């Protein structure tokens, strides 16, 4: 290690960084190519070959030619994922529909209080509980 100058270390790290950067960009571009619905099969094949055969030039040309649409597709995918997550949270939290989760908990707690107070019998409690959970 003593005979490896600092400048060579710098160049080695720079080339390693550029290599990793190319892999990152290549995978990002390839996923965008195959995710794109406005491009046919021959277009996808052509861009894929171009990106792989001419690595940096292919990726840069793709970003120049289709970068705006790539950003729009990423934003649309993020918005869809957020919307799906919000729908899941609403469904899990029980804010939509009649037989929602938290309402079951509140209703079951009231039933248990009524049973413990002696206002309803065990059979009535079981019937009401089955009705709530159905």
Backbone bond lengths (Angstrom), bond angles and torsions (degrees), N, CA, C in turn:
res aa  C-N    CA-C-N  psi(-1)  N-CA   C-N-CA  omega(-1)  CA-C   N-CA-C  phi
1 X - - - 1.445 - - 1.519 110.47 -
2 X 1.286 118.36 -17.69 1.452 120.98 -179.00 1.524 112.45 -70.00
3 X 1.323 117.85 -27.21 1.460 120.00 -177.56 1.536 112.11 -95.85
4 X 1.328 118.70 16.80 1.466 122.64 178.55 1.531 107.68 -108.96
5 X 1.323 118.12 100.99 1.469 121.11 -174.10 1.533 112.42 -64.34
6 X 1.306 115.04 159.67 1.460 121.71 -178.23 1.524 111.04 -62.77
7 X 1.320 117.65 -35.76 1.457 120.16 179.60 1.532 111.03 -65.18
8 X 1.319 117.71 -39.29 1.461 120.45 175.85 1.526 111.04 -64.94
9 X 1.316 117.04 -37.69 1.464 120.97 176.69 1.529 109.94 -62.49
10 X 1.349 115.53 -42.64 1.454 120.24 177.95 1.528 110.82 -60.97
11 X 1.335 118.37 -46.80 1.463 121.85 -179.65 1.525 111.30 -64.35
12 X 1.315 116.86 -38.94 1.464 120.27 177.95 1.522 110.70 -62.74
13 X 1.324 116.29 -44.51 1.466 120.12 179.09 1.529 110.99 -65.91
14 X 1.345 116.90 -37.71 1.455 120.37 178.21 1.528 111.20 -63.48
15 X 1.325 117.26 -45.68 1.466 120.51 178.49 1.524 111.49 -64.79
16 X 1.324 117.54 -38.28 1.470 120.91 176.83 1.527 110.23 -63.65
17 X 1.326 116.32 -43.44 1.459 120.19 178.09 1.527 110.84 -61.46
18 X 1.331 117.74 -45.94 1.462 121.19 179.37 1.522 111.87 -63.48
19 X 1.312 117.48 -36.07 1.461 121.89 177.78 1.525 110.37 -65.04
20 X 1.335 116.67 -45.87 1.467 121.25 178.87 1.530 110.05 -65.41
21 X 1.340 116.36 -40.18 1.457 120.92 177.65 1.527 110.89 -60.88
22 X 1.323 116.34 -42.06 1.467 119.38 179.01 1.524 110.72 -63.15
23 X 1.337 117.63 -43.01 1.463 119.71 178.43 1.531 110.87 -60.80
24 X 1.332 115.72 -44.58 1.462 119.05 179.29 1.527 110.56 -59.85
25 X 1.322 116.95 -50.23 1.462 120.62 -179.45 1.524 111.91 -63.92
26 X 1.332 116.69 -39.60 1.453 119.79 -179.81 1.535 110.88 -62.61
27 X 1.327 117.58 -45.39 1.466 119.90 179.34 1.529 111.06 -66.32
28 X 1.324 117.21 -38.18 1.464 120.68 177.98 1.529 110.46 -63.59
29 X 1.330 116.12 -45.10 1.469 120.41 -179.89 1.522 110.63 -67.87
30 X 1.322 117.90 -42.90 1.470 120.16 -179.88 1.527 111.62 -63.21
31 X 1.323 117.43 -40.92 1.468 118.66 177.15 1.521 110.50 -65.43
32 X 1.326 117.31 -36.13 1.455 119.59 177.77 1.526 111.21 -68.43
33 X 1.325 116.63 -38.73 1.463 120.19 178.55 1.525 110.38 -59.43
34 X 1.311 116.88 -47.59 1.466 119.86 -176.47 1.520 112.68 -78.75
35 X 1.331 118.14 -17.22 1.457 121.59 177.84 1.525 111.50 -86.39
36 X 1.320 116.72 -18.60 1.454 122.42 -176.34 1.531 110.60 -70.10
37 X 1.330 115.66 125.30 1.466 120.57 -179.89 1.518 112.42 -93.60
38 X 1.330 117.59 -11.94 1.456 119.97 -177.92 1.521 113.02 -91.31
39 X 1.314 117.33 4.95 1.459 121.67 -179.30 1.528 108.71 -117.77
40 X 1.342 115.31 137.87 1.458 120.34 179.66 1.528 111.45 -80.18
41 X 1.311 115.28 -179.65 1.463 121.62 -177.93 1.519 113.34 -64.24
42 X 1.344 117.28 -41.38 1.462 120.04 179.66 1.528 110.70 -67.42
43 X 1.299 116.94 -37.68 1.466 120.18 176.77 1.512 111.87 -63.56
44 X 1.328 115.50 -43.35 1.469 119.85 178.17 1.520 111.03 -64.05
45 X 1.335 116.50 -41.66 1.468 120.06 178.62 1.523 110.73 -64.36
46 X 1.330 116.94 -42.75 1.461 120.62 179.62 1.509 112.66 -62.83
47 X 1.334 117.12 -46.97 1.455 120.04 178.40 1.524 111.09 -63.74
48 X 1.323 117.86 -40.56 1.462 120.67 179.67 1.524 110.92 -61.39
49 X 1.320 117.17 -46.53 1.468 120.54 178.99 1.524 109.99 -62.97
50 X 1.336 117.01 -42.69 1.460 121.69 -179.51 1.527 111.01 -61.91
51 X 1.320 117.28 -42.81 1.470 121.33 -178.84 1.528 110.99 -68.75
52 X 1.322 117.80 -35.81 1.463 120.21 -177.62 1.532 111.92 -81.37
53 X 1.338 117.56 -41.12 1.460 120.56 -176.33 1.532 111.53 -73.92
54 X 1.323 117.21 -43.66 1.468 121.14 178.14 1.526 107.68 -113.99
55 X 1.330 117.12 82.63 1.465 121.37 -166.59 1.530 115.34 -52.14
56 X 1.313 118.34 -68.18 1.465 119.31 -174.65 1.518 111.35 -69.42
57 X 1.295 117.90 -43.19 1.463 121.22 -178.92 1.523 110.14 -63.77
58 X 1.329 117.45 -44.16 1.459 121.16 179.78 1.514 112.54 -60.68
59 X 1.322 116.43 -44.76 1.466 120.54 -179.78 1.531 109.82 -66.24
60 X 1.329 117.44 -45.15 1.461 119.96 -178.93 1.528 111.97 -65.76
61 X 1.329 117.62 -40.51 1.469 120.16 177.45 1.525 110.08 -64.02
62 X 1.333 117.32 -40.68 1.468 120.15 178.58 1.528 110.21 -62.57
63 X 1.334 116.49 -43.76 1.466 119.55 179.93 1.528 111.55 -64.30
64 X 1.329 116.84 -37.15 1.461 119.81 178.15 1.527 110.23 -69.97
65 X 1.328 116.97 -45.19 1.465 120.98 -175.13 1.529 112.87 -74.55
66 X 1.319 117.92 -39.51 1.465 120.51 -172.00 1.520 113.29 -127.46
67 X 1.325 117.88 17.63 1.463 121.40 -177.07 1.510 113.99 -63.55
68 X 1.342 116.57 -38.96 1.463 119.70 -179.51 1.531 110.99 -64.30
69 X 1.335 116.06 -46.93 1.461 119.39 178.18 1.527 111.34 -64.56
70 X 1.326 116.00 -33.89 1.470 120.50 178.09 1.532 110.02 -61.50
71 X 1.336 116.37 -44.13 1.461 120.59 177.22 1.514 112.21 -64.56
72 X 1.335 116.48 -39.94 1.466 120.14 178.78 1.522 111.20 -64.91
73 X 1.329 116.84 -39.97 1.474 119.88 178.06 1.527 110.31 -65.75
74 X 1.327 117.35 -39.11 1.464 120.03 177.89 1.524 111.06 -64.28
75 X 1.343 116.68 -42.88 1.464 119.78 178.70 1.526 111.25 -64.76
76 X 1.332 117.01 -41.84 1.468 120.28 179.44 1.526 111.08 -63.98
77 X 1.334 116.29 -40.23 1.466 120.08 178.42 1.530 111.05 -65.64
78 X 1.338 116.88 -40.67 1.464 120.43 178.21 1.526 111.02 -66.01
79 X 1.343 117.01 -40.74 1.468 120.44 178.33 1.521 110.69 -64.73
80 X 1.327 117.31 -40.97 1.476 121.00 178.11 1.526 110.76 -63.71
81 X 1.334 116.10 -43.14 1.467 119.41 178.96 1.522 110.70 -63.69
82 X 1.325 117.34 -40.71 1.469 121.00 178.52 1.524 110.69 -64.96
83 X 1.326 116.86 -43.07 1.457 121.02 178.92 1.532 111.24 -62.81
84 X 1.325 116.18 -44.40 1.465 119.98 177.99 1.524 111.02 -62.19
85 X 1.328 116.48 -40.27 1.465 120.02 178.87 1.524 110.82 -65.04
86 X 1.351 116.98 -43.64 1.467 120.24 178.93 1.529 111.06 -62.99
87 X 1.333 117.21 -40.18 1.469 120.13 176.71 1.518 110.95 -62.83
88 X 1.330 116.44 -41.59 1.465 120.21 178.30 1.525 110.99 -62.76
89 X 1.329 116.45 -43.36 1.474 120.14 -179.52 1.518 110.12 -64.62
90 X 1.348 116.89 -43.51 1.464 119.39 177.81 1.524 111.64 -60.38
91 X 1.339 115.83 -42.49 1.464 119.95 -179.68 1.527 110.66 -66.70
92 X 1.335 116.11 -43.35 1.464 119.36 -179.11 1.529 111.68 -69.18
93 X 1.333 116.56 -33.48 1.462 120.21 179.91 1.516 111.75 -78.99
94 X 1.327 115.83 -18.02 1.460 119.39 176.30 1.504 113.62 81.87
95 X 1.314 119.24 30.40 1.460 120.38 179.44 1.511 112.65 -87.68
96 X 1.321 118.52 -4.78 1.459 119.85 175.86 1.523 109.17 -126.28
97 X 1.312 115.95 145.93 1.463 120.12 179.69 1.509 111.51 89.65
98 X 1.332 116.18 167.26 1.457 119.98 -177.97 1.514 112.49 -83.66
99 X 1.313 117.09 -46.66 1.465 120.66 -176.25 1.526 109.66 -93.15
100 X 1.305 115.53 70.05 1.460 120.38 -176.77 1.512 109.86 -92.79
101 X 1.324 116.05 158.09 1.456 123.30 -174.32 1.512 115.41 -56.00
102 X 1.347 120.75 -58.98 1.456 120.91 -178.18 1.516 113.40 -62.79
103 X 1.336 117.42 -31.47 1.463 118.97 177.63 1.527 109.98 -65.40
104 X 1.339 117.34 -36.30 1.461 120.41 176.59 1.515 109.76 -60.60
105 X 1.295 116.48 -43.06 1.458 120.51 -178.48 1.519 110.39 -63.11
106 X 1.338 116.64 -45.90 1.465 119.95 179.29 1.528 111.38 -63.55
107 X 1.328 116.40 -43.95 1.464 120.24 -179.52 1.520 111.14 -66.07
108 X 1.323 117.26 -40.48 1.468 119.54 177.50 1.523 111.31 -65.92
109 X 1.314 116.96 -36.21 1.474 119.96 177.24 1.524 110.29 -64.70
110 X 1.334 117.22 -41.99 1.474 119.92 177.30 1.527 111.57 -63.47
111 X 1.348 115.50 -41.85 1.468 118.97 177.73 1.517 111.44 -61.43
112 X 1.336 115.53 -43.46 1.472 119.05 179.09 1.521 110.79 -62.91
113 X 1.331 117.40 -39.04 1.469 120.42 177.44 1.529 111.02 -64.41
114 X 1.335 116.14 -41.25 1.464 119.30 178.03 1.525 111.24 -63.90
115 X 1.338 116.18 -40.57 1.468 119.64 179.99 1.537 110.18 -67.24
116 X 1.327 115.75 -41.95 1.468 119.27 -179.88 1.522 112.08 -67.39
117 X 1.328 116.31 -31.19 1.466 119.88 178.04 1.523 111.62 -78.64
118 X 1.341 116.90 -11.08 1.453 120.53 179.51 1.516 113.46 87.57
119 X 1.312 118.09 8.75 1.467 121.64 -178.49 1.521 111.49 -73.84
120 X 1.345 117.09 -28.32 1.460 120.41 177.68 1.525 108.46 -131.12
121 X 1.313 115.29 156.03 1.460 120.35 -179.93 1.533 110.00 -85.63
122 X 1.332 115.09 173.26 1.463 120.64 178.70 1.527 110.96 -63.72
123 X 1.351 116.56 -38.95 1.458 119.68 179.71 1.532 111.29 -65.61
124 X 1.325 116.65 -41.64 1.462 120.22 178.06 1.531 110.48 -64.77
125 X 1.318 115.11 -40.14 1.472 119.99 177.77 1.526 110.50 -61.22
126 X 1.355 116.78 -45.62 1.465 120.43 -179.22 1.529 111.34 -63.80
127 X 1.340 117.34 -41.09 1.459 120.38 179.02 1.532 111.44 -64.45
128 X 1.329 115.97 -45.03 1.472 120.20 -179.55 1.538 110.80 -65.79
129 X 1.326 114.87 -37.43 1.465 119.08 178.54 1.529 110.94 -65.73
130 X 1.321 117.46 -43.67 1.462 120.94 177.31 1.536 111.03 -62.39
131 X 1.324 116.50 -38.97 1.452 121.02 178.57 1.533 111.26 -64.32
132 X 1.319 116.47 -40.19 1.469 121.03 179.26 1.536 111.74 -67.63
133 X 1.307 115.93 -40.57 1.464 120.14 -174.95 1.518 113.02 -84.00
134 X 1.320 117.79 -8.32 1.467 120.73 -179.48 1.509 112.04 -77.19
